[in-house]
Every structure is written in C-alpha cells, then in structure tokens.
Amino acid sequence: MLAVLVTVLAAQPTDRARTEALARRATERLQALQREADRLASEERTLLNDVRKLEIERQLRAEELKRVDADAAAVQAELDATTARMASLEAANRAETPELRARLVEIYKLGQARYLRLLLATSDLRQLGASTRTVAALAKLDRDRIASHARTLADIQRERKALQERQAQLAAARAAAEKASGAAQRAAIARNDLIRDIDRRRDLNAQLAGELQSAQQKVQAALRDLASGAPAADGASLPLAPFRGDLRWPTAGTVARRFGRSATAAGVSNGIEIAALEGADARAVHDGLVAFAGTFSGFGNLVILDHGSQTFSLYGDLLDIAVKKGVRVEEGQRVGTVGATSSGASGLYFELRVDGQPVDPLQWLRKR
C-alpha cells in the first residue's frame, strides 16, 4: 500500500507539469485565435465600408448612365432633326443644280461681257431703262444663286461634321459610363466574395475556439484535481483542429515531395516527404496516443499517433522508433529518428489524416 502511495505521489508532479503545459498551450492558442478573430472582424469592417462606398459609386454611375441616356435621347432627336435638315438641303441643292448649271452655260456662252451684250441687244432706247434693270436683276440673281449654292454646300458640310462629332461624343460618354459602372460592380462583387470567405473563416474560428475552450475546461478541472491531491483524470488532451496552421514541424528540413504529387507509378502521395539529415529527431506535432509503432510495408518503420476524433499523424521511413503502442506522447516529444526514404535519400515521410481522410500537411504546419 505504501509503495502504491509513493508511486502515485511521484507521478503527480509529472502529471501536473504535463497538464500545466497543456493549459498553457491551450491559452496561447486561444489568444492566437482571438487575435485572428479580431483581425478578421477588422478586415470585414474595412470590406463592408468598401462595399458601401462602391455601392454609392455604382449608384452614382447608374445615375450618370441615366443622364447619358437622357442626353443620348436628346442628341438623337437633334440628330434626327439634323438629318432631316440635311435631306432638305440636299434636295434643294439637287433641285437648284440643273437650273443653275443651265444658267451658267448660258452665261458662259455670252462670255465676259455677257451682261453688256444683253444691254446692247436692246433696239429701243426707250426700253433701255427696263433692259438695264432686267440685266441688273439677272446679274444679281446669278450671283445670289451661286452664293446660295455655295452656302448650301457649306451648310451640308457643317451639319455633317457636327453630326459626326455629336455621335462620337455620345459613344465615348456612354462607353465611359458603362466602363465605370462595370468596374464598380465587379469590385463590389469581389469584395462581397471576400466578405463571405471571411464569414466562413470567422465561423470556423469560433467553432475551433469553442472546441478548445471545452478542452481547456477539462484541463483546468484536471489541474484542480491534482492540486487537491486527487489522481489525475485520464484523457486530458487538446483537439488537433484548433491548431490548424500552427502545428510544429515533425523534423527540421525542406519539403522534397508535396502532398498529392506522384510518389510511385502506383498513385499519388497522401503526405509529404521532408528531406532531413539521417538520425535527426522526428517529433510529435501534437499530443496523442501511439496507435501503431512498428514496421509497415511501404512505410518502413512507422509511428501513428491518434489525436482523437478520427485525426491521426503518421511518421514513416524512421531509422528507429522511440515510443511504444498505447503510450501517450506530448507535442514535441521524440517518436523516432529520420531514416532513408524509398528513393534512398535521407528524409521523413509525414502524413496527416483529419476525419479519417488525408489532408495537405502544409496547410496545418506553421509557415516558415
């Protein structure tokens, strides 16, 4: 009986140290999750402000487009009137041209002294005054017709030029308004997509924080039991999911093969291969229970840690194994040493399974 009591008392400091370490790690991770939640909330507020600004911008552009359309209707009406005017001028020009051409032919036949010849052709001096007035009227008529013809042509050219300019201005204004409106709409859609992604990440953050808080409460209860002298409760641990993106690396080295890349002709890799020095330590990425420790075909010496909730980490191609099946290990504890991979190079095969399915470990390990 005394021996059992001594054993229990000796084990309590170790249990307390382990439980306190779990409590610290849970607290640190909760603080990190809270900082992440605050950052996401800040990003969302910024994006919501951007969306409101873009919505105002979009409304302004929509009003501008309406104004451009109204201007376009007015311009179109004016263009229609101008077209009608041009048609009238061209019709008048076509009507006057034959008569004017005939008159010019007659004038040409008379030569430079055409009006004097008409005057001298009068036989009766008493009709000289009337003839003089007639010749003057004819001369003025010719001049007026020539001038009218020139003005008509100039008017048609001005009308045509104004028409082309107004059409170009209208097209440019509408294109600019549509471009600005489309840009504001696309920017608003992009930011709304970002907001939805942030909402999803915030929901996940809250879920993970909830899981971690629940585990932390169990750890705190275990600490109270230890402080009162009661035996430590079994199974005090932290879930793996809240530590996504914050797991320690199983060994020091560089990634030689990524998740999903073809490992052999038989298929793709469910994990990653980390190039490391042979004999380097391979350490647990998270607290867990050793579910397997031994030789396994295709993996060499293999250790599998069970982290609960159908979550496992696998350490393959080990030179030697430092743990036994059924033993609980802590985050950072050595599970073995790096050996040689199937390619002959020294390295560690590392795999992570969440909900029983392989996931990309690089999305779970700390960025470095």
C-alpha positions as CSV (number, residue, x, y, z in Angstrom):
1,M,0.0,0.0,0.0
2,L,2.8,2.4,0.9
3,A,4.6,1.6,-2.4
4,V,1.5,2.4,-4.4
5,L,1.1,5.7,-2.5
6,V,4.7,6.6,-3.2
7,T,4.2,5.8,-6.9
8,V,1.1,8.0,-7.1
9,L,2.8,10.9,-5.3
10,A,5.8,10.6,-7.5
11,A,3.7,10.6,-10.6
12,Q,1.7,13.7,-9.6
13,P,4.4,16.2,-10.3
14,T,4.8,14.7,-13.8
15,D,1.1,14.8,-14.4
16,R,0.9,18.3,-13.1
17,A,3.7,19.5,-15.3
18,R,2.1,17.9,-18.4
19,T,-1.3,19.3,-17.5
20,E,0.0,22.7,-16.9
21,A,1.8,22.6,-20.3
22,L,-1.5,21.6,-21.9
23,A,-3.2,24.6,-20.2
24,R,-0.5,27.0,-21.3
25,R,-0.7,25.7,-24.9
26,A,-4.5,26.0,-24.9
27,T,-4.4,29.5,-23.5
28,E,-1.7,30.6,-26.1
29,R,-3.7,29.1,-28.9
30,L,-7.0,30.7,-27.7
31,Q,-5.2,34.0,-27.6
32,A,-4.0,33.5,-31.2
33,L,-7.5,32.5,-32.3
34,Q,-8.9,35.6,-30.6
35,R,-6.3,37.8,-32.4
36,E,-7.2,36.1,-35.7
37,A,-10.9,36.7,-34.9
38,D,-10.2,40.4,-34.2
39,R,-8.1,40.7,-37.4
40,L,-10.9,39.1,-39.5
41,A,-13.5,41.4,-37.9
42,S,-11.4,44.4,-38.7
43,E,-10.9,43.1,-42.3
44,E,-14.6,42.6,-42.6
45,R,-15.4,46.1,-41.3
46,T,-13.0,47.5,-43.9
47,L,-14.5,45.5,-46.7
48,L,-18.0,46.4,-45.6
49,N,-17.0,50.1,-45.7
50,D,-15.5,49.5,-49.2
51,V,-18.7,47.8,-50.3
52,R,-20.8,50.7,-49.1
53,K,-18.5,53.2,-50.9
54,L,-18.6,51.0,-54.1
55,E,-22.4,50.8,-53.8
56,I,-22.6,54.6,-53.7
57,E,-20.1,54.7,-56.6
58,R,-22.3,52.2,-58.5
59,Q,-25.4,54.3,-57.9
60,L,-23.6,57.4,-59.0
61,R,-22.5,55.7,-62.2
62,A,-26.0,54.4,-62.7
63,E,-27.4,57.9,-62.4
64,E,-24.6,59.1,-64.7
65,L,-25.6,56.4,-67.2
66,K,-29.2,57.5,-67.0
67,R,-28.1,61.1,-67.6
68,V,-26.1,59.9,-70.6
69,D,-29.1,58.0,-71.9
70,A,-31.3,61.1,-71.5
71,D,-28.6,63.2,-73.3
72,A,-28.5,60.5,-75.9
73,A,-32.2,60.7,-76.5
74,A,-32.0,64.5,-76.8
75,V,-29.0,64.2,-79.1
76,Q,-30.7,61.5,-81.1
77,A,-33.7,63.8,-81.5
78,E,-31.4,66.6,-82.6
79,L,-29.6,64.2,-84.9
80,D,-32.9,63.2,-86.5
81,A,-33.7,66.9,-87.0
82,T,-30.3,67.5,-88.4
83,T,-30.7,64.5,-90.7
84,A,-34.0,65.9,-91.9
85,R,-32.4,69.3,-92.4
86,M,-29.5,67.7,-94.4
87,A,-32.0,65.9,-96.5
88,S,-33.9,69.1,-97.2
89,L,-30.7,71.0,-98.1
90,E,-29.5,68.2,-100.3
91,A,-32.9,68.1,-102.0
92,A,-32.8,71.9,-102.5
93,N,-29.3,71.5,-103.9
94,R,-30.4,68.8,-106.3
95,A,-33.4,71.0,-107.4
96,E,-31.3,74.1,-108.0
97,T,-28.3,72.4,-109.6
98,P,-29.9,71.8,-113.1
99,E,-31.2,75.3,-113.5
100,L,-28.1,76.9,-112.2
101,R,-26.0,74.7,-114.5
102,A,-28.1,75.8,-117.5
103,R,-27.8,79.4,-116.4
104,L,-24.1,79.1,-116.1
105,V,-23.9,77.6,-119.6
106,E,-25.8,80.5,-121.0
107,I,-23.6,83.0,-119.1
108,Y,-20.5,81.2,-120.4
109,K,-21.7,81.4,-124.0
110,L,-22.1,85.2,-123.6
111,G,-18.5,85.4,-122.4
112,Q,-17.0,88.0,-120.1
113,A,-19.2,90.8,-121.5
114,R,-22.4,88.8,-121.1
115,Y,-24.5,91.5,-119.3
116,L,-23.3,94.3,-121.6
117,R,-24.3,92.3,-124.7
118,L,-27.7,91.8,-123.3
119,L,-28.0,95.6,-122.8
120,L,-26.7,96.5,-126.2
121,A,-29.1,94.0,-127.8
122,T,-31.9,96.3,-126.9
123,S,-33.1,98.1,-130.1
124,D,-35.4,100.5,-128.5
125,L,-33.7,103.2,-126.4
126,R,-37.0,103.7,-124.6
127,Q,-36.6,100.2,-123.3
128,L,-33.1,100.8,-122.2
129,G,-34.1,101.5,-118.6
130,A,-36.1,98.4,-118.4
131,S,-33.4,96.4,-120.0
132,T,-30.8,97.9,-117.6
133,R,-33.0,96.8,-114.7
134,T,-33.5,93.4,-116.2
135,V,-29.8,92.9,-116.7
136,A,-29.0,94.0,-113.2
137,A,-31.7,91.7,-111.8
138,L,-30.3,88.8,-113.8
139,A,-26.8,89.5,-112.7
140,K,-27.9,89.7,-109.0
141,L,-29.9,86.5,-109.5
142,D,-26.9,84.7,-110.8
143,R,-24.8,86.0,-108.0
144,D,-27.4,85.0,-105.4
145,R,-27.8,81.6,-106.9
146,I,-24.1,81.0,-106.9
147,A,-23.7,82.2,-103.4
148,S,-26.8,80.2,-102.3
149,H,-25.3,77.1,-103.8
150,A,-22.0,77.7,-102.0
151,R,-23.8,78.3,-98.7
152,T,-25.9,75.2,-99.2
153,L,-22.8,73.1,-99.7
154,A,-21.1,74.7,-96.7
155,D,-24.2,74.1,-94.6
156,I,-24.3,70.5,-95.5
157,Q,-20.7,70.0,-94.7
158,R,-21.1,71.8,-91.3
159,E,-24.2,69.8,-90.5
160,R,-22.4,66.5,-91.4
161,K,-19.4,67.4,-89.3
162,A,-21.5,68.4,-86.3
163,L,-23.4,65.2,-86.7
164,Q,-20.3,63.1,-86.7
165,E,-18.8,64.9,-83.7
166,R,-22.0,64.5,-81.6
167,Q,-22.2,60.8,-82.5
168,A,-18.5,60.4,-81.4
169,Q,-19.1,62.3,-78.1
170,L,-22.2,60.3,-77.4
171,A,-20.4,57.0,-78.0
172,A,-17.4,58.0,-75.8
173,A,-19.6,59.2,-73.0
174,R,-21.7,56.0,-72.9
175,A,-18.7,53.8,-73.2
176,A,-17.0,55.6,-70.3
177,A,-20.1,55.4,-68.1
178,E,-20.6,51.7,-68.8
179,K,-17.0,51.0,-68.1
180,A,-17.1,52.9,-64.8
181,S,-20.3,51.2,-63.8
182,G,-19.0,47.8,-64.7
183,A,-15.8,48.4,-62.7
184,A,-17.7,49.4,-59.6
185,Q,-20.0,46.4,-60.0
186,R,-17.1,44.0,-60.3
187,A,-15.2,45.5,-57.4
188,A,-18.4,45.2,-55.2
189,I,-18.9,41.6,-56.2
190,A,-15.2,40.8,-55.5
191,R,-15.4,42.4,-52.0
192,N,-18.7,40.6,-51.3
193,D,-17.0,37.3,-52.1
194,L,-14.2,38.2,-49.7
195,I,-16.7,39.0,-47.0
196,R,-18.4,35.6,-47.5
197,D,-15.0,34.0,-47.2
198,I,-14.2,36.0,-44.0
199,D,-17.6,35.0,-42.6
200,R,-16.8,31.4,-43.3
201,R,-13.4,31.7,-41.6
202,R,-14.9,33.6,-38.6
203,D,-17.4,30.7,-38.2
204,L,-14.6,28.2,-38.3
205,N,-12.6,30.3,-35.9
206,A,-15.5,30.4,-33.4
207,Q,-16.0,26.7,-33.8
208,L,-12.4,25.9,-33.2
209,A,-12.3,28.3,-30.2
210,G,-15.3,26.6,-28.8
211,E,-13.7,23.2,-29.1
212,L,-10.5,24.5,-27.5
213,Q,-12.3,26.2,-24.6
214,S,-14.2,22.9,-23.9
215,A,-10.8,21.1,-23.8
216,Q,-9.3,23.8,-21.7
217,Q,-12.1,23.5,-19.1
218,K,-11.2,19.7,-18.8
219,V,-7.6,20.6,-18.4
220,Q,-8.4,23.1,-15.7
221,A,-10.5,20.5,-13.9
222,A,-7.6,18.1,-14.1
223,L,-5.3,20.8,-12.6
224,R,-7.8,21.3,-9.7
225,D,-7.9,17.6,-9.1
226,L,-4.1,17.4,-9.0
227,A,-3.9,20.4,-6.7
228,S,-6.3,18.7,-4.2
229,G,-4.2,15.6,-4.3
230,A,-6.7,13.5,-6.3
231,P,-5.4,11.3,-9.0
232,A,-5.1,12.8,-12.5
233,A,-8.1,12.2,-14.8
234,D,-7.3,10.1,-17.9
235,G,-7.6,11.6,-21.3
236,A,-6.8,15.3,-20.6
237,S,-5.8,16.5,-24.1
238,L,-6.3,19.2,-26.6
239,P,-8.1,18.6,-30.0
240,L,-6.0,19.0,-33.1
241,A,-8.4,21.0,-35.3
242,P,-7.9,24.4,-33.5
243,F,-4.2,24.2,-34.2
244,R,-4.5,24.2,-38.0
245,G,-1.7,26.3,-39.4
246,D,0.1,26.3,-36.0
247,L,1.4,22.7,-35.7
248,R,5.1,22.3,-35.2
249,W,7.2,20.6,-37.9
250,P,7.9,16.9,-37.3
251,T,11.6,17.5,-38.2
252,A,13.9,20.2,-39.5
253,G,14.3,20.1,-43.2
254,T,12.9,21.1,-46.6
255,V,9.9,19.6,-48.5
256,A,11.2,17.2,-51.1
257,R,7.8,16.0,-52.2
258,R,4.5,17.7,-51.8
259,F,1.1,16.3,-51.0
260,G,-0.7,14.8,-54.0
261,R,2.5,14.5,-56.1
262,S,3.1,11.2,-57.7
263,A,5.2,9.1,-55.3
264,T,5.3,5.9,-57.4
265,A,3.8,4.6,-60.6
266,A,1.0,3.2,-58.4
267,G,-0.5,6.5,-57.4
268,V,-0.2,9.8,-55.6
269,S,1.3,10.7,-52.2
270,N,-1.1,11.1,-49.3
271,G,1.6,13.0,-47.4
272,I,4.8,14.9,-47.8
273,E,8.4,13.9,-47.7
274,I,10.8,16.1,-45.7
275,A,14.5,16.0,-46.7
276,A,16.4,15.9,-43.4
277,L,19.7,14.5,-42.0
278,E,19.7,10.8,-41.2
279,G,19.5,10.4,-37.4
280,A,17.7,13.7,-36.8
281,D,14.9,13.7,-34.4
282,A,11.3,13.1,-35.6
283,R,8.9,14.7,-33.1
284,A,5.2,14.6,-32.4
285,V,3.3,17.5,-34.0
286,H,0.6,17.3,-31.3
287,D,-0.3,15.4,-28.2
288,G,-1.7,11.9,-28.9
289,L,-1.8,8.2,-28.2
290,V,0.6,5.9,-30.0
291,A,-1.8,3.8,-32.1
292,F,1.0,1.9,-34.0
293,A,4.7,1.6,-33.7
294,G,6.5,-0.9,-35.9
295,T,7.4,-1.9,-39.4
296,F,4.8,-1.4,-42.1
297,S,5.0,-2.3,-45.8
298,G,5.8,0.8,-47.9
299,F,6.5,3.0,-44.9
300,G,9.5,1.3,-43.3
301,N,9.5,1.9,-39.5
302,L,6.2,3.7,-38.9
303,V,4.6,5.5,-35.9
304,I,1.0,6.5,-35.9
305,L,-0.4,8.9,-33.3
306,D,-4.1,9.1,-32.6
307,H,-5.2,12.6,-31.7
308,G,-8.8,11.8,-31.2
309,S,-11.9,12.5,-33.4
310,Q,-10.5,10.3,-36.3
311,T,-7.4,12.5,-36.5
312,F,-4.0,10.9,-37.0
313,S,-0.4,11.8,-37.8
314,L,1.9,9.3,-39.4
315,Y,5.8,9.3,-39.3
316,G,7.3,7.0,-41.8
317,D,10.8,5.9,-43.0
318,L,12.2,6.1,-39.5
319,L,15.7,4.9,-38.7
320,D,14.4,3.8,-35.2
321,I,11.3,4.1,-33.1
322,A,11.4,5.7,-29.7
323,V,7.8,5.1,-28.5
324,K,5.6,2.1,-27.9
325,K,2.0,1.4,-28.8
326,G,-0.5,2.6,-26.2
327,V,1.8,5.2,-24.7
328,R,0.6,8.9,-24.6
329,V,3.1,11.3,-26.1
330,E,3.2,15.1,-25.8
331,E,3.6,17.7,-28.5
332,G,7.3,17.9,-29.4
333,Q,8.2,14.6,-27.9
334,R,10.6,12.4,-29.9
335,V,8.9,9.5,-31.6
336,G,12.0,8.3,-33.5
337,T,14.8,9.4,-35.8
338,V,15.0,10.2,-39.5
339,G,16.0,7.3,-41.8
340,A,16.2,6.7,-45.5
341,T,13.2,7.1,-47.8
342,S,12.2,4.7,-50.7
343,S,14.3,6.8,-53.1
344,G,17.4,6.2,-51.0
345,A,17.8,9.8,-49.8
346,S,17.5,10.5,-46.1
347,G,14.2,12.0,-45.0
348,L,10.9,11.7,-43.2
349,Y,7.6,10.7,-44.6
350,F,4.8,12.7,-42.8
351,E,1.1,12.3,-43.3
352,L,-1.9,13.9,-41.6
353,R,-5.4,12.5,-41.6
354,V,-8.4,14.5,-40.4
355,D,-11.8,12.8,-40.1
356,G,-10.0,9.8,-41.4
357,Q,-9.1,11.5,-44.8
358,P,-5.6,12.6,-45.8
359,V,-5.1,16.3,-45.9
360,D,-2.2,18.5,-47.1
361,P,0.1,18.8,-44.1
362,L,1.5,22.2,-45.3
363,Q,-1.9,23.7,-44.6
364,W,-1.6,22.6,-41.0
365,L,2.1,23.1,-40.2
366,R,3.4,26.5,-39.2
367,K,4.6,28.8,-42.0
368,R,8.3,29.2,-42.2
